[in-house]
C-alpha cells in the first residue's frame, strides 16, 4: 500500500507519500483546486508499484490511504470520488503524534504531512475513515448547521440587547419576558428608551400584541403600559440617546435574524422530509423536524460509519470517560465530541421526557438516586443514542415497550 499525508492550507497542500516500510517516496507542495488535485493523482499514479498495473483503477485507488486534518470541502470530496481511503485526523491527535517524532517543539507544514502519513500507515485502525454519507445527508447537515448557527447568533444579539436595557431601561426587562418575540421587537423599535415607552398608548401596545397573535390582549396591554410607565432611575439625556440608538440597532438585527431563521427552517424541513430515513427519526419521542434533521445530519446515513453503539455514543459525546490511576477512579463527562450533535442529543433527551414514558421513568430513577439534572439528561441521551443505533442496524421500528424493557441506569 501507499500512504499519503496531506497538510492543507487555504491556498496549498503539503503532501508526503511513504511506502509500507515508512520510507519517503516523494514530498511536494501542491496548489489548491483542480490543478492541485490533478497533480496529486498524477503523483500517486507515477509512484504506484509495478504489480498494481493489472488492477482495476478502483482497486488500485483503494490501496492508497490518505490522512488529512479535515473531513469537508471540495478537495476531500475529490479524494473520496477517486476511491482513496481518506482519514480525517483530529488536529489534537496530530499534535500528540508530532511529539513522538520530535521533542524539540519544531513544527512545519512538511513535517505535519510526514506525521499524517505515519498515522495512516501505523495507526489507521484507531481512526475513523471519512463517512460515505449521501449527498442528501450532507446537504441536510449544512442547512441544519447554518440554521442552528443563526439561532445562536440571535441569542448573542439578544444578550447584548438585554445588557444595554439593563444599563438604562430596566423597566423593559420587567415588562418583556422574551426579547426576540415579534411584539416586543415592534414595541422596542417604536420606543427604544424610557421616555418614548412611557408615551405609548394602550391602543398602540394592543395593536402590536394583536399582530403577534397574543391572547388576552386588553389585559396584557394594560399591564405592559403600567410597567413601562413605572418610575425608574434615568441616565442623562445624552447617554440615554446613545443607548436608544444601540437598542434600535440590536432590534433590527434580531428582527432580521428572526426572518432568516424562519426561512431557513423551512429549507431544513424540506431537506429532511425528502430523506429516506425521515420517518424513522420522526418516530422517536422528542424528535421533531428541525431537531431530527440535526441528529440525522450529524450522524449521517452511511450504514458502515459506526461499528457499534459505543462508537456512535462516543461521537455524540454522551458516553462518559473514566480516569483511573492506582486506587483513584473518576468518571467524567466527555468533552471531546461533535459539539453540535451533543447539543442536539441533549435537547432530544429533554424533549423525550414528555413523549416517552420509558424515558421519563429512566430520568426519574436517576434523579431519585441523586444524579443532577444535566447528568441525568446526558445518561438519558446515551440510552436514546443506543436505542437508535440498534434500530438502525436491525431496521426495526421504534417500540416504546421493547426499547425500555431491559434498560436500567448504570451505577
ZAGUFI-671905 format. One line per field, with one value per residue (C-alpha): x, y, z. Coordinates in steps of 0.25 Angstrom, whole numbers, plus 5000, padded with zeros to 4 digits. Layout:
<rs>
px	(X; ...)
py	(Y; ...)
pz	(Z; ...)
</rs>
This chain:
<rs>
px	(5000; 5004; 5001; 5000; 5000; 4993; 4995; 4985; 4985; 4976; 4984; 4993; 4995; 5008; 5008; 5017; 5016; 5022; 5023; 5019; 5032; 5031; 5041; 5039; 5035; 5033; 5029; 5022; 5015; 5002; 4993; 4978; 4968; 4966; 4981; 4986; 4977; 4981; 4995; 4993; 4986; 4998; 5008; 5001; 5000; 5015; 5019; 5009; 5016; 5018; 5009; 4997; 4997; 4988; 4978; 4965; 4966; 4957; 4964; 4977; 4972; 4967; 4981; 4985; 4982; 4982; 4982; 4977; 4972; 4958; 4946; 4940; 4942; 4943; 4958; 4953; 4941; 4951; 4959; 4947; 4942; 4955; 4953; 4965; 4963; 4962; 4964; 4961; 4970; 4967; 4978; 4979; 4983; 4993; 4999; 5001; 5007; 5017; 5023; 5027; 5035; 5041; 5043; 5049; 5035; 5039; 5027; 5026; 5015; 5024; 5027; 5012; 5010; 5020; 5013; 5000; 5006; 5011; 4998; 4990; 5002; 5003; 4990; 4979; 4971; 4970; 4964; 4950; 4950; 4943; 4928; 4922; 4909; 4899; 4899; 4885; 4890; 4902; 4893; 4883; 4895; 4899; 4886; 4883; 4896; 4894; 4880; 4886; 4897; 4887; 4879; 4892; 4895; 4881; 4883; 4896; 4889; 4878; 4888; 4894; 4881; 4878; 4891; 4888; 4874; 4879; 4888; 4877; 4864; 4861; 4846; 4847; 4853; 4842; 4831; 4836; 4840; 4845; 4853; 4853; 4837; 4832; 4822; 4834; 4843; 4832; 4830; 4845; 4847; 4836; 4840; 4855; 4856; 4848; 4843; 4837; 4832; 4824; 4817; 4812; 4797; 4789; 4784; 4798; 4802; 4789; 4792; 4806; 4800; 4789; 4799; 4807; 4795; 4795; 4783; 4776; 4781; 4774; 4779; 4793; 4793; 4789; 4799; 4810; 4806; 4807; 4820; 4826; 4821; 4826; 4836; 4851; 4865; 4869; 4882; 4886; 4879; 4891; 4895; 4880; 4880; 4893; 4887; 4874; 4882; 4889; 4875; 4870; 4881; 4880; 4865; 4867; 4878; 4869; 4857; 4865; 4871; 4856; 4853; 4865; 4863; 4849; 4852; 4864; 4855; 4846; 4858; 4863; 4849; 4849; 4862; 4859; 4845; 4851; 4862; 4859; 4861; 4852; 4840; 4849; 4855; 4841; 4836; 4846; 4839; 4845; 4850; 4843; 4846; 4857; 4863; 4862; 4869; 4881; 4882; 4881; 4890; 4901; 4901; 4900; 4893; 4906; 4902; 4916; 4921; 4919; 4923; 4915; 4906; 4918; 4925; 4912; 4911; 4925; 4923; 4911; 4919; 4908; 4917; 4925; 4941; 4948; 4961; 4967; 4981; 4984; 4973; 4967; 4956; 4947; 4936; 4935; 4926; 4932; 4936; 4944; 4932; 4923; 4918; 4906; 4902; 4904; 4895; 4884; 4884; 4883; 4871; 4865; 4867; 4860; 4848; 4847; 4842; 4828; 4827; 4833; 4828; 4841; 4850; 4842; 4843; 4858; 4861; 4853; 4861; 4874; 4869; 4864; 4878; 4883; 4888; 4887; 4878; 4889; 4896; 4883; 4880; 4893; 4891; 4877; 4883; 4893; 4882; 4874; 4886; 4888; 4873; 4874; 4887; 4880; 4868; 4877; 4885; 4873; 4863; 4853; 4843; 4843; 4835; 4833; 4831; 4843; 4852; 4851; 4848; 4862; 4869; 4873; 4882; 4897; 4904)
py	(5000; 5015; 5025; 5040; 5051; 5064; 5076; 5086; 5101; 5111; 5112; 5100; 5086; 5080; 5065; 5053; 5039; 5028; 5013; 5001; 5002; 5017; 5021; 5034; 5033; 5047; 5061; 5072; 5085; 5086; 5097; 5097; 5094; 5086; 5087; 5082; 5070; 5067; 5067; 5059; 5048; 5048; 5048; 5035; 5028; 5031; 5024; 5012; 4999; 4992; 4980; 4990; 4991; 4979; 4984; 4991; 5006; 5006; 4994; 5002; 5015; 5007; 5003; 5017; 5023; 5038; 5045; 5060; 5069; 5072; 5064; 5074; 5083; 5080; 5075; 5064; 5061; 5059; 5049; 5041; 5041; 5036; 5024; 5026; 5023; 5036; 5038; 5051; 5052; 5062; 5073; 5070; 5056; 5061; 5070; 5058; 5049; 5060; 5059; 5045; 5049; 5062; 5066; 5080; 5086; 5089; 5090; 5091; 5088; 5078; 5071; 5071; 5064; 5053; 5051; 5049; 5039; 5031; 5032; 5025; 5015; 5011; 5014; 5015; 5005; 5015; 5026; 5027; 5028; 5040; 5035; 5032; 5040; 5042; 5056; 5058; 5055; 5065; 5076; 5074; 5075; 5088; 5095; 5089; 5094; 5108; 5109; 5105; 5116; 5127; 5123; 5124; 5138; 5142; 5138; 5146; 5159; 5157; 5156; 5169; 5176; 5171; 5177; 5190; 5191; 5187; 5199; 5210; 5204; 5193; 5194; 5188; 5175; 5175; 5177; 5167; 5153; 5149; 5160; 5152; 5152; 5160; 5169; 5172; 5176; 5184; 5192; 5194; 5199; 5209; 5213; 5209; 5218; 5220; 5234; 5229; 5216; 5224; 5231; 5218; 5218; 5205; 5204; 5204; 5193; 5185; 5186; 5180; 5169; 5166; 5165; 5155; 5147; 5148; 5145; 5154; 5166; 5176; 5171; 5170; 5183; 5190; 5182; 5186; 5201; 5201; 5194; 5203; 5216; 5212; 5221; 5217; 5223; 5230; 5233; 5247; 5250; 5249; 5235; 5231; 5235; 5227; 5215; 5217; 5216; 5203; 5197; 5201; 5194; 5182; 5181; 5182; 5171; 5162; 5164; 5161; 5148; 5144; 5145; 5137; 5126; 5124; 5124; 5114; 5106; 5103; 5099; 5089; 5083; 5081; 5074; 5066; 5062; 5057; 5048; 5033; 5032; 5044; 5035; 5026; 5038; 5045; 5032; 5035; 5042; 5056; 5058; 5068; 5072; 5082; 5074; 5061; 5068; 5072; 5058; 5051; 5061; 5060; 5044; 5043; 5032; 5023; 5010; 5006; 5018; 5013; 4999; 4998; 5006; 5010; 5017; 5025; 5029; 5034; 5042; 5049; 5051; 5044; 5033; 5036; 5035; 5028; 5033; 5022; 5023; 5013; 5013; 5026; 5025; 5037; 5036; 5050; 5055; 5054; 5068; 5063; 5061; 5066; 5078; 5081; 5067; 5067; 5079; 5073; 5060; 5067; 5075; 5062; 5055; 5067; 5067; 5052; 5053; 5058; 5048; 5035; 5028; 5020; 5032; 5039; 5027; 5025; 5040; 5040; 5028; 5035; 5047; 5039; 5033; 5047; 5050; 5064; 5069; 5071; 5058; 5051; 5057; 5052; 5038; 5038; 5043; 5032; 5022; 5029; 5028; 5013; 5010; 5018; 5010; 4997; 5001; 5006; 4993; 4984; 4992; 4990; 5001; 5008; 5002; 5008; 4995; 4988; 5000; 5002; 4988; 4984; 4997; 5001; 5013; 5009; 5011)
pz	(5000; 4999; 5010; 5008; 5018; 5013; 5022; 5016; 5016; 5009; 4996; 4996; 5001; 5006; 5003; 5006; 5000; 5008; 5005; 5015; 5022; 5025; 5014; 5008; 4993; 4990; 4996; 4989; 4991; 4982; 4979; 4984; 4974; 4961; 4957; 4970; 4971; 4956; 4960; 4973; 4964; 4955; 4966; 4972; 4959; 4956; 4969; 4969; 4970; 4957; 4961; 4962; 4947; 4945; 4956; 4953; 4955; 4967; 4973; 4971; 4977; 4989; 4992; 4996; 5010; 5012; 5025; 5025; 5037; 5031; 5026; 5017; 5005; 4990; 4992; 5001; 4992; 4981; 4988; 4992; 4978; 4973; 4982; 4992; 5007; 5014; 5029; 5035; 5047; 5058; 5059; 5074; 5071; 5060; 5071; 5080; 5069; 5065; 5079; 5076; 5064; 5070; 5085; 5081; 5078; 5064; 5054; 5039; 5029; 5022; 5036; 5038; 5025; 5029; 5043; 5036; 5026; 5038; 5045; 5034; 5032; 5046; 5054; 5043; 5051; 5062; 5054; 5046; 5031; 5025; 5025; 5012; 5014; 5003; 4996; 5002; 5016; 5014; 5009; 5021; 5030; 5024; 5025; 5039; 5044; 5038; 5044; 5058; 5056; 5053; 5065; 5073; 5067; 5071; 5085; 5085; 5080; 5090; 5101; 5096; 5095; 5109; 5114; 5108; 5114; 5128; 5128; 5125; 5123; 5134; 5133; 5119; 5125; 5135; 5124; 5114; 5116; 5102; 5095; 5082; 5081; 5069; 5078; 5087; 5076; 5070; 5083; 5085; 5071; 5073; 5087; 5090; 5102; 5115; 5111; 5098; 5104; 5115; 5104; 5097; 5097; 5101; 5087; 5081; 5090; 5088; 5072; 5074; 5082; 5072; 5061; 5069; 5071; 5086; 5095; 5106; 5098; 5107; 5120; 5115; 5108; 5121; 5129; 5120; 5119; 5134; 5135; 5124; 5132; 5145; 5152; 5150; 5151; 5138; 5131; 5126; 5113; 5104; 5110; 5108; 5094; 5091; 5098; 5090; 5077; 5081; 5085; 5071; 5064; 5072; 5070; 5055; 5055; 5064; 5054; 5042; 5049; 5053; 5038; 5033; 5044; 5040; 5025; 5027; 5036; 5024; 5016; 5027; 5027; 5012; 5012; 5024; 5018; 5005; 5013; 5013; 5028; 5032; 5036; 5044; 5052; 5054; 5061; 5072; 5084; 5086; 5071; 5062; 5048; 5052; 5063; 5055; 5044; 5053; 5059; 5045; 5038; 5049; 5050; 5034; 5027; 5024; 5030; 5032; 5039; 5053; 5056; 5069; 5079; 5087; 5075; 5072; 5087; 5087; 5074; 5081; 5094; 5102; 5107; 5120; 5121; 5132; 5138; 5147; 5154; 5165; 5175; 5169; 5159; 5153; 5143; 5135; 5124; 5110; 5105; 5092; 5083; 5072; 5080; 5070; 5071; 5086; 5087; 5079; 5087; 5100; 5094; 5089; 5103; 5110; 5099; 5101; 5115; 5111; 5099; 5105; 5118; 5118; 5116; 5128; 5137; 5134; 5137; 5149; 5154; 5152; 5159; 5171; 5172; 5174; 5160; 5155; 5144; 5134; 5137; 5136; 5123; 5118; 5122; 5116; 5103; 5104; 5105; 5093; 5084; 5088; 5084; 5071; 5067; 5070; 5062; 5050; 5050; 5050; 5042; 5053; 5056; 5070; 5080; 5094; 5102; 5095; 5095; 5111; 5115; 5120; 5122; 5136; 5140; 5141; 5154)
</rs>
